[in-house]
Amino acid sequence: MKLIKRAVQAGLVGVLGVTAVFAQNVDDAKKAIDAEKYQQAKTILNGLISSHPSDGINYFYLGNVYLRNEYADSAKVFFTKGVTAEDDFPLNYVGLGTVDLLEKKSTEAEAKFTKALSLAKKKDYTPYLYIGRGYLAINDFTKAIENLEKAKTINEKDPQIFMSLGEAYNGNKQNSEAFAAFRTAVDLDKTMYRAKLEQAKTVRHSKAFQEAVDQLNAIVTENANYAPAYRELAETYYQWAKDQPSEYQAKIKQALEYYQKFMDLTDRSLESRMRYADFLVLAGEYKQLETEAQAMAQMDKANPRIYRYLGYSAFENGHFPESISALNSFITKVSPERVIAQDYFYLGRAKIANNDSTGLADLSKAVDTDSAYAVPLSDLAKTKFGEKNYALASELYQLAVKNSASKTWVIDHFYIGMANYFNYASKTPEVQKASKELLVEADSAFSFVAQKSPSTPDTYLYRARVNRLLDDDQNSHGYMVPFYEKYISVLSEKPEVMKEARFQRNLAEAYNNLGAYYYTKTDNAKAKDYFSKTVALDPANKYAADMLKALQ
């Protein structure tokens, strides 16, 4: 399954190259941001705003801290305050433009970027730098590179430009160019751990896991307190574990230990804990996730992402009512674009597990949003079919077949037919009279399977059974006849399976039904032929023997 998608993976705060007044305090804030100690960074920047309320740069950094951690509304507040405090400082306009990009307001964003550029001095490359990172935030790597190249034209000595270019090239699947850009950044600043870390991530993309680990260990050898390196070690071991299933448990254990080290070195802010929660989802550590989510809920009951973690972990731990409550809270608290297919997938399954059929609507939303979620629904449908909940199984199989790339696509269509057939058969005669549409749906499904897999005999057997039920009992039109005949024909081409008891029973069924049909149509020769075939196959078949006596 698809993983939780962060809204701003390439946040603006990765770049720390703006020259600031009050260098020491701003430098402290930048170091805290780079080390992902976000609460510490907020404290420093709020202090700077209190002591120097007219300096726009402090608002810009604080807005970026919030933007990096998916608080776009809070970021917008601080960028706006920055514009009010210093209306000729360009970067807060860039920040506001980035918020517009995230809200898919490209025209408004471009207007703010143009405003920022109009305010910049001739040698000021930073608006282009941060506009480039704004486009990184929405994965528009082409525009990111375009603006970063403009920044480089003005200043080829700032390592932050090359680091950002490396990230853009990475996003664009240009690994060689990315690695070269990160190398240039390190050449310009040997202490730029972030660029070294990004180099290791580039190596990891090619599944060179040991080499990535070696590079990350080199970083912690230089600076044992650089927390992000431990997080990337955790991510590397996680991906390595997935790539080598035989070593999964050992490597996932190592990954979790590194992530704990990362947490110990950060300020355990809510932002850091949410990133840890994202990792626990990836690693499938749902007991830890539920504990972590409950702890986060005590820290900040208003943050909707916490309800997502609670919903996922509660489901995986079998606490279905709690999962439903948490996911409903998440979905109602966030804007619609923040709800992803995985949210609906969890909510729908939690409702189904809690005997709430409205979960089908949520699962349908999940599949409509991302068809990959249709594939695992085949297993859930199979479970419900085994529980004889045929109506629900049919609905789930119909969602499962929305992904035609699924390996079970054809067999899932077959089970749509089976589920509808058995759903009809399980009803009382009175209800059956008003439920013929189930048979029509079953026939349609079996017809589809026959087209896609014409050598599958059971398709024709069940289609014959369905059409027998669709026919007039008193005056048969022979709807079943061509399908029983096709069943016999297909089986005759598989002599090795005709000897199996199941197929012999089904052949006897086909012969008897065809014999009975021709008997009612007074075609005694054909009737006698089919009943004789039954007796040859099963000498103890009383019905066929009695019919042969009647035909003498």
VEXPA-419833 format. One record per residue (C-alpha): residue number from 1; x, y, z. Coordinates in steps of 0.1 Angstrom, whole numbers, m for minus. Layout:
BEGIN
r pos = NUM&u = X&v = Y&w = Z
...
//
This chain:
BEGIN
r pos = 1&u = 0&v = 0&w = 0
r pos = 2&u = 3&v = 35&w = m9
r pos = 3&u = 23&v = 55&w = 26
r pos = 4&u = 11&v = 91&w = 44
r pos = 5&u = 21&v = 120&w = 20
r pos = 6&u = 36&v = 150&w = 37
r pos = 7&u = 22&v = 183&w = 24
r pos = 8&u = 56&v = 201&w = 22
r pos = 9&u = 84&v = 176&w = 19
r pos = 10&u = 108&v = 202&w = 4
r pos = 11&u = 100&v = 230&w = 29
r pos = 12&u = 115&v = 263&w = 27
r pos = 13&u = 134&v = 261&w = 59
r pos = 14&u = 160&v = 237&w = 45
r pos = 15&u = 178&v = 268&w = 32
r pos = 16&u = 195&v = 289&w = 58
r pos = 17&u = 214&v = 314&w = 37
r pos = 18&u = 198&v = 347&w = 42
r pos = 19&u = 222&v = 373&w = 57
r pos = 20&u = 206&v = 386&w = 89
r pos = 21&u = 210&v = 415&w = 112
r pos = 22&u = 215&v = 403&w = 148
r pos = 23&u = 236&v = 374&w = 133
r pos = 24&u = 242&v = 355&w = 165
r pos = 25&u = 206&v = 351&w = 175
r pos = 26&u = 194&v = 344&w = 140
r pos = 27&u = 223&v = 320&w = 135
r pos = 28&u = 211&v = 301&w = 166
r pos = 29&u = 176&v = 299&w = 151
r pos = 30&u = 190&v = 286&w = 118
r pos = 31&u = 210&v = 260&w = 135
r pos = 32&u = 180&v = 249&w = 155
r pos = 33&u = 159&v = 247&w = 123
r pos = 34&u = 186&v = 226&w = 105
r pos = 35&u = 188&v = 203&w = 135
r pos = 36&u = 150&v = 200&w = 134
r pos = 37&u = 146&v = 214&w = 169
r pos = 38&u = 116&v = 233&w = 158
r pos = 39&u = 103&v = 243&w = 193
r pos = 40&u = 137&v = 258&w = 201
r pos = 41&u = 137&v = 277&w = 168
r pos = 42&u = 102&v = 291&w = 175
r pos = 43&u = 113&v = 303&w = 209
r pos = 44&u = 144&v = 321&w = 195
r pos = 45&u = 124&v = 337&w = 166
r pos = 46&u = 95&v = 348&w = 188
r pos = 47&u = 121&v = 364&w = 211
r pos = 48&u = 137&v = 382&w = 181
r pos = 49&u = 102&v = 394&w = 170
r pos = 50&u = 95&v = 408&w = 205
r pos = 51&u = 128&v = 427&w = 206
r pos = 52&u = 130&v = 437&w = 169
r pos = 53&u = 94&v = 439&w = 157
r pos = 54&u = 102&v = 459&w = 126
r pos = 55&u = 126&v = 433&w = 111
r pos = 56&u = 108&v = 412&w = 84
r pos = 57&u = 134&v = 385&w = 83
r pos = 58&u = 124&v = 371&w = 117
r pos = 59&u = 88&v = 367&w = 106
r pos = 60&u = 100&v = 350&w = 75
r pos = 61&u = 120&v = 324&w = 93
r pos = 62&u = 92&v = 318&w = 118
r pos = 63&u = 67&v = 314&w = 90
r pos = 64&u = 89&v = 289&w = 73
r pos = 65&u = 91&v = 268&w = 105
r pos = 66&u = 53&v = 265&w = 105
r pos = 67&u = 53&v = 259&w = 67
r pos = 68&u = 78&v = 231&w = 70
r pos = 69&u = 55&v = 214&w = 95
r pos = 70&u = 23&v = 217&w = 75
r pos = 71&u = 8&v = 246&w = 93
r pos = 72&u = 2&v = 267&w = 62
r pos = 73&u = m24&v = 289&w = 80
r pos = 74&u = 0&v = 298&w = 108
r pos = 75&u = 28&v = 304&w = 83
r pos = 76&u = 6&v = 328&w = 63
r pos = 77&u = m1&v = 348&w = 95
r pos = 78&u = 36&v = 354&w = 102
r pos = 79&u = 44&v = 362&w = 65
r pos = 80&u = 16&v = 387&w = 66
r pos = 81&u = 29&v = 402&w = 98
r pos = 82&u = 63&v = 404&w = 82
r pos = 83&u = 50&v = 424&w = 53
r pos = 84&u = 33&v = 447&w = 77
r pos = 85&u = 64&v = 451&w = 98
r pos = 86&u = 87&v = 457&w = 68
r pos = 87&u = 68&v = 461&w = 36
r pos = 88&u = 99&v = 465&w = 14
r pos = 89&u = 115&v = 432&w = 26
r pos = 90&u = 109&v = 408&w = m3
r pos = 91&u = 111&v = 374&w = 13
r pos = 92&u = 77&v = 375&w = 31
r pos = 93&u = 60&v = 380&w = m2
r pos = 94&u = 78&v = 348&w = m14
r pos = 95&u = 65&v = 331&w = 17
r pos = 96&u = 29&v = 342&w = 10
r pos = 97&u = 34&v = 331&w = m26
r pos = 98&u = 45&v = 297&w = m15
r pos = 99&u = 13&v = 293&w = 6
r pos = 100&u = m7&v = 302&w = m25
r pos = 101&u = 11&v = 275&w = m44
r pos = 102&u = 2&v = 250&w = m18
r pos = 103&u = m34&v = 261&w = m20
r pos = 104&u = m32&v = 257&w = m58
r pos = 105&u = m35&v = 294&w = m65
r pos = 106&u = m8&v = 297&w = m90
r pos = 107&u = m18&v = 331&w = m104
r pos = 108&u = m18&v = 347&w = m70
r pos = 109&u = 15&v = 331&w = m62
r pos = 110&u = 32&v = 344&w = m93
r pos = 111&u = 19&v = 379&w = m85
r pos = 112&u = 35&v = 378&w = m51
r pos = 113&u = 68&v = 364&w = m65
r pos = 114&u = 68&v = 393&w = m90
r pos = 115&u = 63&v = 417&w = m61
r pos = 116&u = 92&v = 402&w = m42
r pos = 117&u = 115&v = 404&w = m72
r pos = 118&u = 105&v = 440&w = m78
r pos = 119&u = 116&v = 449&w = m42
r pos = 120&u = 149&v = 430&w = m44
r pos = 121&u = 182&v = 448&w = m49
r pos = 122&u = 202&v = 441&w = m80
r pos = 123&u = 226&v = 417&w = m63
r pos = 124&u = 200&v = 401&w = m41
r pos = 125&u = 196&v = 365&w = m53
r pos = 126&u = 176&v = 353&w = m23
r pos = 127&u = 141&v = 358&w = m38
r pos = 128&u = 150&v = 335&w = m67
r pos = 129&u = 164&v = 310&w = m42
r pos = 130&u = 133&v = 309&w = m21
r pos = 131&u = 109&v = 310&w = m51
r pos = 132&u = 128&v = 279&w = m63
r pos = 133&u = 122&v = 263&w = m30
r pos = 134&u = 85&v = 273&w = m31
r pos = 135&u = 82&v = 253&w = m63
r pos = 136&u = 100&v = 225&w = m47
r pos = 137&u = 73&v = 224&w = m20
r pos = 138&u = 47&v = 215&w = m47
r pos = 139&u = 71&v = 192&w = m66
r pos = 140&u = 73&v = 215&w = m97
r pos = 141&u = 109&v = 206&w = m102
r pos = 142&u = 112&v = 224&w = m136
r pos = 143&u = 102&v = 258&w = m122
r pos = 144&u = 123&v = 252&w = m92
r pos = 145&u = 154&v = 246&w = m113
r pos = 146&u = 146&v = 276&w = m135
r pos = 147&u = 145&v = 300&w = m105
r pos = 148&u = 175&v = 284&w = m87
r pos = 149&u = 196&v = 288&w = m119
r pos = 150&u = 187&v = 325&w = m119
r pos = 151&u = 199&v = 327&w = m83
r pos = 152&u = 231&v = 309&w = m93
r pos = 153&u = 237&v = 334&w = m121
r pos = 154&u = 237&v = 362&w = m95
r pos = 155&u = 258&v = 344&w = m69
r pos = 156&u = 277&v = 312&w = m76
r pos = 157&u = 293&v = 310&w = m42
r pos = 158&u = 263&v = 303&w = m19
r pos = 159&u = 262&v = 266&w = m11
r pos = 160&u = 225&v = 268&w = m3
r pos = 161&u = 217&v = 274&w = m40
r pos = 162&u = 235&v = 242&w = m50
r pos = 163&u = 219&v = 222&w = m22
r pos = 164&u = 185&v = 233&w = m34
r pos = 165&u = 194&v = 225&w = m70
r pos = 166&u = 204&v = 190&w = m58
r pos = 167&u = 170&v = 185&w = m42
r pos = 168&u = 153&v = 197&w = m74
r pos = 169&u = 174&v = 173&w = m95
r pos = 170&u = 166&v = 145&w = m71
r pos = 171&u = 129&v = 151&w = m75
r pos = 172&u = 134&v = 152&w = m113
r pos = 173&u = 151&v = 117&w = m111
r pos = 174&u = 184&v = 132&w = m123
r pos = 175&u = 206&v = 115&w = m97
r pos = 176&u = 239&v = 123&w = m113
r pos = 177&u = 231&v = 160&w = m115
r pos = 178&u = 218&v = 160&w = m79
r pos = 179&u = 249&v = 143&w = m66
r pos = 180&u = 271&v = 169&w = m84
r pos = 181&u = 251&v = 198&w = m70
r pos = 182&u = 254&v = 185&w = m34
r pos = 183&u = 292&v = 179&w = m39
r pos = 184&u = 295&v = 215&w = m50
r pos = 185&u = 276&v = 227&w = m19
r pos = 186&u = 300&v = 207&w = 3
r pos = 187&u = 330&v = 220&w = m16
r pos = 188&u = 318&v = 255&w = m8
r pos = 189&u = 312&v = 247&w = 28
r pos = 190&u = 328&v = 217&w = 44
r pos = 191&u = 306&v = 219&w = 74
r pos = 192&u = 273&v = 217&w = 55
r pos = 193&u = 260&v = 185&w = 70
r pos = 194&u = 226&v = 189&w = 53
r pos = 195&u = 242&v = 187&w = 18
r pos = 196&u = 262&v = 157&w = 29
r pos = 197&u = 231&v = 141&w = 42
r pos = 198&u = 213&v = 147&w = 8
r pos = 199&u = 243&v = 131&w = m9
r pos = 200&u = 237&v = 100&w = 11
r pos = 201&u = 200&v = 101&w = 3
r pos = 202&u = 209&v = 103&w = m34
r pos = 203&u = 230&v = 71&w = m30
r pos = 204&u = 201&v = 54&w = m12
r pos = 205&u = 178&v = 61&w = m41
r pos = 206&u = 199&v = 37&w = m62
r pos = 207&u = 196&v = 10&w = m34
r pos = 208&u = 232&v = 13&w = m25
r pos = 209&u = 222&v = 10&w = 11
r pos = 210&u = 256&v = 1&w = 26
r pos = 211&u = 272&v = 31&w = 9
r pos = 212&u = 245&v = 54&w = 21
r pos = 213&u = 249&v = 41&w = 57
r pos = 214&u = 287&v = 46&w = 54
r pos = 215&u = 282&v = 83&w = 43
r pos = 216&u = 257&v = 89&w = 71
r pos = 217&u = 280&v = 74&w = 97
r pos = 218&u = 307&v = 97&w = 84
r pos = 219&u = 284&v = 126&w = 92
r pos = 220&u = 278&v = 115&w = 128
r pos = 221&u = 315&v = 108&w = 132
r pos = 222&u = 321&v = 145&w = 125
r pos = 223&u = 291&v = 157&w = 145
r pos = 224&u = 276&v = 131&w = 168
r pos = 225&u = 248&v = 155&w = 178
r pos = 226&u = 235&v = 161&w = 142
r pos = 227&u = 200&v = 146&w = 147
r pos = 228&u = 188&v = 145&w = 110
r pos = 229&u = 216&v = 120&w = 102
r pos = 230&u = 201&v = 95&w = 126
r pos = 231&u = 167&v = 99&w = 111
r pos = 232&u = 182&v = 92&w = 77
r pos = 233&u = 200&v = 62&w = 90
r pos = 234&u = 166&v = 50&w = 102
r pos = 235&u = 150&v = 56&w = 68
r pos = 236&u = 179&v = 39&w = 51
r pos = 237&u = 176&v = 8&w = 73
r pos = 238&u = 139&v = 7&w = 68
r pos = 239&u = 142&v = 7&w = 30
r pos = 240&u = 170&v = m18&w = 32
r pos = 241&u = 147&v = m40&w = 53
r pos = 242&u = 120&v = m39&w = 26
r pos = 243&u = 146&v = m47&w = m1
r pos = 244&u = 159&v = m78&w = 18
r pos = 245&u = 129&v = m95&w = 34
r pos = 246&u = 151&v = m123&w = 49
r pos = 247&u = 168&v = m96&w = 71
r pos = 248&u = 137&v = m75&w = 77
r pos = 249&u = 134&v = m79&w = 115
r pos = 250&u = 170&v = m72&w = 122
r pos = 251&u = 171&v = m41&w = 100
r pos = 252&u = 138&v = m27&w = 111
r pos = 253&u = 150&v = m31&w = 147
r pos = 254&u = 181&v = m11&w = 138
r pos = 255&u = 159&v = 15&w = 120
r pos = 256&u = 138&v = 20&w = 151
r pos = 257&u = 169&v = 24&w = 173
r pos = 258&u = 182&v = 51&w = 151
r pos = 259&u = 149&v = 69&w = 151
r pos = 260&u = 149&v = 69&w = 189
r pos = 261&u = 183&v = 84&w = 188
r pos = 262&u = 170&v = 111&w = 165
r pos = 263&u = 142&v = 118&w = 189
r pos = 264&u = 166&v = 120&w = 219
r pos = 265&u = 187&v = 146&w = 201
r pos = 266&u = 157&v = 168&w = 191
r pos = 267&u = 135&v = 187&w = 215
r pos = 268&u = 108&v = 161&w = 211
r pos = 269&u = 86&v = 189&w = 198
r pos = 270&u = 52&v = 179&w = 184
r pos = 271&u = 66&v = 183&w = 149
r pos = 272&u = 94&v = 159&w = 155
r pos = 273&u = 70&v = 134&w = 171
r pos = 274&u = 47&v = 136&w = 141
r pos = 275&u = 76&v = 128&w = 118
r pos = 276&u = 84&v = 98&w = 140
r pos = 277&u = 47&v = 88&w = 138
r pos = 278&u = 50&v = 89&w = 100
r pos = 279&u = 80&v = 65&w = 103
r pos = 280&u = 61&v = 42&w = 126
r pos = 281&u = 33&v = 40&w = 99
r pos = 282&u = 59&v = 30&w = 73
r pos = 283&u = 75&v = 4&w = 96
r pos = 284&u = 41&v = m10&w = 106
r pos = 285&u = 48&v = m5&w = 143
r pos = 286&u = 12&v = 2&w = 152
r pos = 287&u = 13&v = m5&w = 190
r pos = 288&u = 41&v = 21&w = 193
r pos = 289&u = 22&v = 45&w = 170
r pos = 290&u = m10&v = 43&w = 191
r pos = 291&u = 10&v = 51&w = 222
r pos = 292&u = 28&v = 80&w = 205
r pos = 293&u = m4&v = 93&w = 190
r pos = 294&u = m21&v = 93&w = 224
r pos = 295&u = 9&v = 112&w = 239
r pos = 296&u = 7&v = 138&w = 211
r pos = 297&u = m30&v = 142&w = 217
r pos = 298&u = m23&v = 153&w = 252
r pos = 299&u = 2&v = 178&w = 239
r pos = 300&u = m21&v = 193&w = 212
r pos = 301&u = m57&v = 182&w = 210
r pos = 302&u = m64&v = 206&w = 182
r pos = 303&u = m39&v = 192&w = 157
r pos = 304&u = m59&v = 171&w = 132
r pos = 305&u = m29&v = 150&w = 120
r pos = 306&u = m28&v = 134&w = 154
r pos = 307&u = m63&v = 120&w = 147
r pos = 308&u = m50&v = 104&w = 116
r pos = 309&u = m23&v = 85&w = 135
r pos = 310&u = m49&v = 75&w = 162
r pos = 311&u = m72&v = 63&w = 135
r pos = 312&u = m46&v = 42&w = 117
r pos = 313&u = m31&v = 27&w = 148
r pos = 314&u = m65&v = 20&w = 164
r pos = 315&u = m76&v = 1&w = 133
r pos = 316&u = m44&v = m20&w = 131
r pos = 317&u = m47&v = m28&w = 168
r pos = 318&u = m83&v = m40&w = 165
r pos = 319&u = m99&v = m9&w = 182
r pos = 320&u = m125&v = m2&w = 154
r pos = 321&u = m149&v = 22&w = 171
r pos = 322&u = m119&v = 43&w = 183
r pos = 323&u = m105&v = 42&w = 147
r pos = 324&u = m138&v = 54&w = 133
r pos = 325&u = m141&v = 83&w = 158
r pos = 326&u = m105&v = 95&w = 152
r pos = 327&u = m107&v = 94&w = 114
r pos = 328&u = m140&v = 111&w = 113
r pos = 329&u = m125&v = 138&w = 135
r pos = 330&u = m95&v = 141&w = 112
r pos = 331&u = m116&v = 143&w = 80
r pos = 332&u = m140&v = 169&w = 94
r pos = 333&u = m112&v = 191&w = 108
r pos = 334&u = m90&v = 194&w = 77
r pos = 335&u = m96&v = 209&w = 43
r pos = 336&u = m107&v = 184&w = 17
r pos = 337&u = m74&v = 184&w = m3
r pos = 338&u = m56&v = 171&w = 28
r pos = 339&u = m77&v = 139&w = 30
r pos = 340&u = m59&v = 112&w = 11
r pos = 341&u = m70&v = 78&w = m2
r pos = 342&u = m54&v = 60&w = 27
r pos = 343&u = m76&v = 79&w = 52
r pos = 344&u = m108&v = 67&w = 34
r pos = 345&u = m93&v = 32&w = 31
r pos = 346&u = m88&v = 30&w = 69
r pos = 347&u = m121&v = 45&w = 77
r pos = 348&u = m140&v = 23&w = 54
r pos = 349&u = m124&v = m9&w = 67
r pos = 350&u = m129&v = 2&w = 103
r pos = 351&u = m166&v = 7&w = 96
r pos = 352&u = m169&v = m27&w = 78
r pos = 353&u = m152&v = m44&w = 108
r pos = 354&u = m177&v = m26&w = 130
r pos = 355&u = m206&v = m39&w = 110
r pos = 356&u = m213&v = m5&w = 95
r pos = 357&u = m221&v = m9&w = 58
r pos = 358&u = m216&v = 29&w = 52
r pos = 359&u = m179&v = 19&w = 51
r pos = 360&u = m185&v = 9&w = 14
r pos = 361&u = m189&v = 46&w = 5
r pos = 362&u = m155&v = 54&w = 22
r pos = 363&u = m138&v = 25&w = 4
r pos = 364&u = m153&v = 37&w = m29
r pos = 365&u = m138&v = 72&w = m22
r pos = 366&u = m104&v = 56&w = m15
r pos = 367&u = m105&v = 37&w = m48
r pos = 368&u = m117&v = 67&w = m68
r pos = 369&u = m88&v = 88&w = m53
r pos = 370&u = m62&v = 61&w = m59
r pos = 371&u = m70&v = 29&w = m78
r pos = 372&u = m41&v = 11&w = m60
r pos = 373&u = m64&v = 7&w = m30
r pos = 374&u = m87&v = m15&w = m51
r pos = 375&u = m62&v = m43&w = m50
r pos = 376&u = m62&v = m52&w = m13
r pos = 377&u = m100&v = m51&w = m12
r pos = 378&u = m100&v = m84&w = m30
r pos = 379&u = m87&v = m101&w = 2
r pos = 380&u = m113&v = m83&w = 23
r pos = 381&u = m140&v = m95&w = m2
r pos = 382&u = m127&v = m130&w = 0
r pos = 383&u = m130&v = m129&w = 38
r pos = 384&u = m166&v = m117&w = 36
r pos = 385&u = m174&v = m144&w = 10
r pos = 386&u = m160&v = m170&w = 34
r pos = 387&u = m182&v = m156&w = 62
r pos = 388&u = m212&v = m161&w = 38
r pos = 389&u = m218&v = m123&w = 38
r pos = 390&u = m225&v = m125&w = 1
r pos = 391&u = m241&v = m91&w = m4
r pos = 392&u = m211&v = m73&w = 11
r pos = 393&u = m186&v = m95&w = m7
r pos = 394&u = m202&v = m86&w = m40
r pos = 395&u = m199&v = m49&w = m33
r pos = 396&u = m163&v = m53&w = m22
r pos = 397&u = m154&v = m73&w = m53
r pos = 398&u = m170&v = m47&w = m75
r pos = 399&u = m146&v = m21&w = m59
r pos = 400&u = m117&v = m45&w = m63
r pos = 401&u = m122&v = m48&w = m101
r pos = 402&u = m118&v = m11&w = m106
r pos = 403&u = m81&v = m16&w = m109
r pos = 404&u = m77&v = m36&w = m141
r pos = 405&u = m39&v = m40&w = m134
r pos = 406&u = m46&v = m63&w = m104
r pos = 407&u = m34&v = m98&w = m107
r pos = 408&u = m68&v = m110&w = m94
r pos = 409&u = m89&v = m89&w = m118
r pos = 410&u = m105&v = m118&w = m137
r pos = 411&u = m110&v = m141&w = m108
r pos = 412&u = m125&v = m112&w = m88
r pos = 413&u = m151&v = m108&w = m116
r pos = 414&u = m159&v = m145&w = m112
r pos = 415&u = m165&v = m140&w = m75
r pos = 416&u = m188&v = m111&w = m82
r pos = 417&u = m209&v = m137&w = m100
r pos = 418&u = m205&v = m163&w = m73
r pos = 419&u = m214&v = m138&w = m45
r pos = 420&u = m246&v = m126&w = m63
r pos = 421&u = m256&v = m162&w = m71
r pos = 422&u = m252&v = m174&w = m35
r pos = 423&u = m268&v = m142&w = m22
r pos = 424&u = m299&v = m151&w = m43
r pos = 425&u = m298&v = m187&w = m33
r pos = 426&u = m296&v = m178&w = 4
r pos = 427&u = m330&v = m160&w = 3
r pos = 428&u = m364&v = m174&w = 9
r pos = 429&u = m386&v = m182&w = m21
r pos = 430&u = m407&v = m152&w = m15
r pos = 431&u = m377&v = m128&w = m14
r pos = 432&u = m361&v = m146&w = m44
r pos = 433&u = m391&v = m136&w = m66
r pos = 434&u = m381&v = m99&w = m61
r pos = 435&u = m344&v = m105&w = m63
r pos = 436&u = m339&v = m116&w = m99
r pos = 437&u = m315&v = m87&w = m105
r pos = 438&u = m289&v = m106&w = m85
r pos = 439&u = m290&v = m133&w = m111
r pos = 440&u = m287&v = m108&w = m139
r pos = 441&u = m256&v = m93&w = m123
r pos = 442&u = m242&v = m128&w = m117
r pos = 443&u = m248&v = m137&w = m154
r pos = 444&u = m231&v = m105&w = m165
r pos = 445&u = m200&v = m112&w = m144
r pos = 446&u = m197&v = m148&w = m156
r pos = 447&u = m201&v = m137&w = m192
r pos = 448&u = m172&v = m113&w = m187
r pos = 449&u = m150&v = m140&w = m173
r pos = 450&u = m159&v = m163&w = m202
r pos = 451&u = m147&v = m137&w = m226
r pos = 452&u = m114&v = m131&w = m207
r pos = 453&u = m107&v = m168&w = m198
r pos = 454&u = m127&v = m190&w = m222
r pos = 455&u = m111&v = m222&w = m210
r pos = 456&u = m123&v = m219&w = m174
r pos = 457&u = m151&v = m246&w = m171
r pos = 458&u = m167&v = m234&w = m138
r pos = 459&u = m177&v = m201&w = m155
r pos = 460&u = m200&v = m221&w = m178
r pos = 461&u = m213&v = m243&w = m150
r pos = 462&u = m224&v = m213&w = m129
r pos = 463&u = m237&v = m195&w = m159
r pos = 464&u = m259&v = m225&w = m166
r pos = 465&u = m271&v = m226&w = m130
r pos = 466&u = m279&v = m189&w = m130
r pos = 467&u = m298&v = m191&w = m163
r pos = 468&u = m317&v = m222&w = m151
r pos = 469&u = m330&v = m200&w = m122
r pos = 470&u = m338&v = m171&w = m147
r pos = 471&u = m359&v = m194&w = m169
r pos = 472&u = m396&v = m202&w = m166
r pos = 473&u = m401&v = m233&w = m144
r pos = 474&u = m433&v = m242&w = m162
r pos = 475&u = m423&v = m235&w = m197
r pos = 476&u = m385&v = m236&w = m200
r pos = 477&u = m369&v = m216&w = m228
r pos = 478&u = m336&v = m236&w = m224
r pos = 479&u = m316&v = m206&w = m212
r pos = 480&u = m292&v = m230&w = m194
r pos = 481&u = m287&v = m254&w = m224
r pos = 482&u = m258&v = m236&w = m243
r pos = 483&u = m239&v = m231&w = m210
r pos = 484&u = m242&v = m267&w = m198
r pos = 485&u = m232&v = m278&w = m233
r pos = 486&u = m202&v = m255&w = m232
r pos = 487&u = m192&v = m268&w = m198
r pos = 488&u = m192&v = m303&w = m211
r pos = 489&u = m172&v = m292&w = m242
r pos = 490&u = m145&v = m274&w = m222
r pos = 491&u = m141&v = m303&w = m198
r pos = 492&u = m138&v = m328&w = m227
r pos = 493&u = m106&v = m309&w = m236
r pos = 494&u = m93&v = m315&w = m200
r pos = 495&u = m94&v = m354&w = m196
r pos = 496&u = m71&v = m352&w = m167
r pos = 497&u = m96&v = m332&w = m146
r pos = 498&u = m126&v = m351&w = m157
r pos = 499&u = m116&v = m380&w = m135
r pos = 500&u = m118&v = m358&w = m103
r pos = 501&u = m149&v = m364&w = m82
r pos = 502&u = m160&v = m328&w = m82
r pos = 503&u = m160&v = m326&w = m120
r pos = 504&u = m178&v = m359&w = m123
r pos = 505&u = m205&v = m347&w = m100
r pos = 506&u = m209&v = m315&w = m120
r pos = 507&u = m209&v = m334&w = m153
r pos = 508&u = m237&v = m356&w = m139
r pos = 509&u = m256&v = m324&w = m131
r pos = 510&u = m251&v = m311&w = m166
r pos = 511&u = m262&v = m344&w = m182
r pos = 512&u = m293&v = m346&w = m160
r pos = 513&u = m304&v = m310&w = m166
r pos = 514&u = m299&v = m314&w = m203
r pos = 515&u = m317&v = m347&w = m203
r pos = 516&u = m346&v = m332&w = m184
r pos = 517&u = m349&v = m303&w = m207
r pos = 518&u = m351&v = m324&w = m238
r pos = 519&u = m375&v = m348&w = m221
r pos = 520&u = m399&v = m318&w = m215
r pos = 521&u = m395&v = m309&w = m252
r pos = 522&u = m403&v = m346&w = m262
r pos = 523&u = m369&v = m351&w = m278
r pos = 524&u = m366&v = m385&w = m263
r pos = 525&u = m335&v = m395&w = m282
r pos = 526&u = m314&v = m366&w = m268
r pos = 527&u = m329&v = m371&w = m234
r pos = 528&u = m320&v = m408&w = m234
r pos = 529&u = m285&v = m400&w = m246
r pos = 530&u = m278&v = m375&w = m217
r pos = 531&u = m293&v = m398&w = m190
r pos = 532&u = m273&v = m427&w = m203
r pos = 533&u = m241&v = m406&w = m200
r pos = 534&u = m250&v = m399&w = m164
r pos = 535&u = m255&v = m436&w = m156
r pos = 536&u = m222&v = m444&w = m173
r pos = 537&u = m205&v = m418&w = m152
r pos = 538&u = m224&v = m426&w = m120
r pos = 539&u = m243&v = m460&w = m120
r pos = 540&u = m258&v = m452&w = m86
r pos = 541&u = m275&v = m420&w = m99
r pos = 542&u = m312&v = m427&w = m91
r pos = 543&u = m327&v = m398&w = m110
r pos = 544&u = m310&v = m407&w = m143
r pos = 545&u = m319&v = m444&w = m138
r pos = 546&u = m355&v = m436&w = m132
r pos = 547&u = m357&v = m413&w = m162
r pos = 548&u = m343&v = m439&w = m184
r pos = 549&u = m370&v = m464&w = m172
r pos = 550&u = m396&v = m437&w = m180
r pos = 551&u = m382&v = m434&w = m215
r pos = 552&u = m384&v = m471&w = m223
//
